[in-house]
Amino acid sequence: MENYQHAVFSEAKNLSDNTLKQIKKYFHIKRKSGGGECEIQKVRDNVYKICFIEKEAQERILSQKDHAIILPGQEEISVSLSRDNVSESNKKPEASDQQTYASAKNMEKVFKLEHYLLHYLKECTKATSDLEHHLSLLASTFQIHIDSEEIVVVRDQAAQDICPLKKWDFAVEQVFEDLPNRYTIHFEVETDRLEILKENSFLFNENLRIYFEDKLRVAVVVGESEQVEKISKYVDALQAKQQVQKDCTISEKQYALVREQFEQTRKCSFPAIKMKQERPGIDFDLIKDLTLKGPEKEVNAGEKELLNLASGIKEKSISLHHALMTFFSSSDGVQHFQNRFKQSLRSPVMLETAGTELLLLSLSDGALQEAAAAMQRDLCFETVTLELTNKQSSEFNTLKEALSEAVQQANHGGVKVELSYQHRSISDPSIDAQLVGFTTEVCRLKNILLQTKP
């Protein structure tokens, strides 16, 4: 664990080993939580520590105080995080804690505070004066240590008569417990909101501070709670004005091919974009609109990326006999082959029907060729001429009954073959038996027919 130096803490009761594994998995995946490689361990009753190798990962997950994690079975738990060991900081100080200790001249008490709040208390004259005032009433002063993220409160031992030790200890605790109620630390991670804050930096002053962490893509606003709330509402209003939406015309199958790549890019480069899919009908092959909504700059970039990915889709058409196209619809052939291709091909292949043609779509030329070869090999249309001319004859009815039973057996569990009878022409009354379907079943039924026909 020596490489896992950057810790956050969470309080929870009776977490099972399986739940801990799911929490670790969540914080390990950057695109879900913002985290990275990590370890999790129980440090005491109801307190858990999650340690990251990278400080950037620690900062990213702290930018969102509460994380909702969905466990197997759709159960959802909420994990609240803190940079500090909350359970430890809320304990009554004891000598062994090394938070309060005595020297020849005075008594000291050490408090761990959030990094940004420490900076604010040091840089904001009003906040500094306010803390000095409250502690002076307790015959105390304080020193801020940014590097160790601590405030050391020093009590003048000569003030014993003014403020007894027990009363002083409790009163100092109250001063620091009240700080989170007086001051708010607000994290902004959305790209467009970060830009708004940078463009309106004039809104900030000594009493309302903002800290930009460009490497982490985070802005931290610190100040009195009322002022921070006003800034947040102001950004909300500007963000709403800057929102645009665009409709990208793309087919269901095309989007299915590029969705994974587009989602990865969107989460990394255009996280503020929201997407909505509108399907005009129940036919998956219809063109529909994919609506992108968000900051204009990100929406334009997202649309460009989506269309660029779609332009890389390759197509191959296969002409089929009209009887095969009819069979393809009745047997749900599109779903059948797409399921097969999903299992057997490295790159996805989608199918669309267009008249008497099948259109194959993929990002891979190789996958297209394999898919086309498989379909041409596995679909079959055969015609067998019978030595019969009368559909009402007993010979024809006997043959039809035998073949009907064979067709039912072949189609057990799904349509695999279809059989029909047609007179060849007006001048030639001979009857043709037409077999259409998957090659294996068509060949088997053809053999039965040849053995059975008069």
Rosetta blueprint (number, residue, H / E / L):
1 M L
2 E L
3 N L
4 Y L
5 Q L
6 H E
7 A E
8 V E
9 F E
10 S E
11 E E
12 A L
13 K L
14 N L
15 L L
16 S L
17 D H
18 N H
19 T H
20 L H
21 K H
22 Q H
23 I H
24 K H
25 K H
26 Y H
27 F H
28 H H
29 I L
30 K H
31 R H
32 K H
33 S H
34 G L
35 G L
36 G L
37 E L
38 C E
39 E E
40 I E
41 Q E
42 K E
43 V E
44 R E
45 D L
46 N L
47 V E
48 Y E
49 K E
50 I E
51 C E
52 F E
53 I L
54 E L
55 K H
56 E H
57 A H
58 Q H
59 E H
60 R H
61 I H
62 L H
63 S L
64 Q L
65 K L
66 D E
67 H E
68 A E
69 I E
70 I E
71 L L
72 P L
73 G L
74 Q L
75 E L
76 E E
77 I E
78 S E
79 V E
80 S E
81 L L
82 S E
83 R L
84 D L
85 N L
86 V H
87 S H
88 E H
89 S H
90 N L
91 K L
92 K L
93 P L
94 E L
95 A H
96 S H
97 D H
98 Q L
99 Q L
100 T E
101 Y E
102 A E
103 S L
104 A L
105 K L
106 N E
107 M E
108 E E
109 K E
110 V E
111 F E
112 K E
113 L L
114 E L
115 H H
116 Y H
117 L H
118 L H
119 H H
120 Y H
121 L H
122 K H
123 E H
124 C L
125 T H
126 K H
127 A H
128 T H
129 S H
130 D H
131 L H
132 E H
133 H H
134 H H
135 L H
136 S H
137 L L
138 L L
139 A L
140 S E
141 T E
142 F E
143 Q E
144 I E
145 H E
146 I L
147 D L
148 S L
149 E L
150 E E
151 I E
152 V E
153 V E
154 V E
155 R E
156 D E
157 Q H
158 A H
159 A H
160 Q L
161 D L
162 I L
163 C L
164 P L
165 L H
166 K H
167 K H
168 W H
169 D H
170 F H
171 A H
172 V H
173 E H
174 Q H
175 V H
176 F H
177 E H
178 D L
179 L H
180 P H
181 N H
182 R H
183 Y E
184 T E
185 I E
186 H E
187 F E
188 E E
189 V L
190 E L
191 T H
192 D H
193 R H
194 L H
195 E H
196 I H
197 L H
198 K H
199 E H
200 N L
201 S H
202 F H
203 L H
204 F L
205 N E
206 E L
207 N L
208 L E
209 R E
210 I E
211 Y E
212 F E
213 E E
214 D L
215 K L
216 L L
217 R L
218 V E
219 A E
220 V E
221 V E
222 V E
223 G E
224 E E
225 S H
226 E H
227 Q H
228 V H
229 E H
230 K H
231 I H
232 S H
233 K H
234 Y H
235 V H
236 D H
237 A H
238 L H
239 Q H
240 A H
241 K H
242 Q H
243 Q E
244 V E
245 Q E
246 K E
247 D E
248 C E
249 T E
250 I E
251 S E
252 E H
253 K H
254 Q H
255 Y H
256 A H
257 L H
258 V H
259 R H
260 E H
261 Q H
262 F H
263 E H
264 Q H
265 T H
266 R H
267 K H
268 C H
269 S H
270 F L
271 P L
272 A L
273 I L
274 K E
275 M E
276 K E
277 Q E
278 E E
279 R L
280 P L
281 G L
282 I L
283 D L
284 F L
285 D L
286 L L
287 I E
288 K E
289 D E
290 L E
291 T E
292 L E
293 K E
294 G E
295 P E
296 E H
297 K H
298 E H
299 V H
300 N H
301 A H
302 G H
303 E H
304 K H
305 E H
306 L H
307 L H
308 N H
309 L H
310 A H
311 S H
312 G L
313 I L
314 K E
315 E E
316 K E
317 S E
318 I E
319 S E
320 L L
321 H L
322 H H
323 A H
324 L H
325 M H
326 T H
327 F H
328 F H
329 S H
330 S H
331 S L
332 D L
333 G H
334 V H
335 Q H
336 H H
337 F H
338 Q H
339 N H
340 R H
341 F H
342 K H
343 Q H
344 S H
345 L L
346 R L
347 S L
348 P L
349 V E
350 M E
351 L E
352 E E
353 T E
354 A E
355 G L
356 T L
357 E E
358 L E
359 L E
360 L E
361 L E
362 S E
363 L L
364 S L
365 D H
366 G H
367 A H
368 L H
369 Q H
370 E H
371 A H
372 A H
373 A H
374 A H
375 M H
376 Q H
377 R H
378 D H
379 L E
380 C E
381 F E
382 E E
383 T E
384 V E
385 T E
386 L L
387 E L
388 L L
389 T L
390 N L
391 K L
392 Q L
393 S L
394 S H
395 E H
396 F H
397 N H
398 T H
399 L H
400 K H
401 E H
402 A H
403 L H
404 S H
405 E H
406 A H
407 V H
408 Q H
409 Q H
410 A H
411 N L
412 H L
413 G L
414 G L
415 V L
416 K L
417 V E
418 E E
419 L E
420 S E
421 Y E
422 Q E
423 H E
424 R L
425 S L
426 I L
427 S L
428 D L
429 P L
430 S L
431 I E
432 D E
433 A E
434 Q E
435 L E
436 V E
437 G E
438 F E
439 T H
440 T H
441 E H
442 V H
443 C H
444 R H
445 L H
446 K H
447 N H
448 I H
449 L H
450 L H
451 Q H
452 T H
453 K L
454 P L
